[in-house]
Amino acid sequence: MKTEIELTLNNVPGASYFQERDRIFDRGVQVCVKGLHRYVKLPKNTQKITLAFYKRRMPESFEIGRRTPKVSKLCTLQLREILGYCMIDHPKTQLLKSFRSEMFRYYINGYKFFRIEY
């Protein structure tokens, strides 16, 4: 399992996203640029960021954890599990489902923290 994921800027009309290279919209990691500004002050014209995952807390890292997801009763258990993973430091922030599922994969493999690098 790689410990770093490189994301490149993709300007979609109406919104901007950092997303994993060579992936289709519904797969891989995709993070909204506007949402990212809640965590880190990116320099203007940043084209690439890296998500670095760690097993121990690092300076300026965020903890991945679990919380009770607010989903309907019709939701599947697998989706409920994925939705339950979030950044403990900012539990109210909405993250894209693709990013949550990636965090879930890292969490179950022992990577409890990640840092946004640029």
WOBELUR-V531844 format. One record per backbone hydrogen bond with DSSP energy under -0.5 kcal/mol. CO is the residue of the C=O (numbers start at 1). NH is the residue of the N-H. Records with the same first field share a line. If there is no record, write none. Layout:
CO: NH, NH
This chain:
3: 53
5: 51
6: 21
7: 49
8: 19
10: 12, 17
12: 15
15: 12
16: 33
17: 10, 19
18: 31
19: 8
20: 23
24: 27
29: 20
31: 18
32: 36
33: 37
35: 38
36: 39, 40
40: 42
43: 46
47: 9
49: 7
50: 52, 117
51: 5, 53
52: 115
54: 113
58: 61
62: 114
63: 88, 89
65: 86
67: 69
69: 71
72: 75
76: 80
77: 81
78: 82
79: 83
80: 84
82: 85
84: 67
86: 65, 88
87: 90
88: 91
90: 93
96: 99, 100
97: 101
98: 102
99: 103
100: 104
101: 105
102: 106
103: 107
104: 108
105: 109
106: 109, 111
107: 110
110: 112
112: 64
113: 54
114: 62
115: 52, 117
117: 50
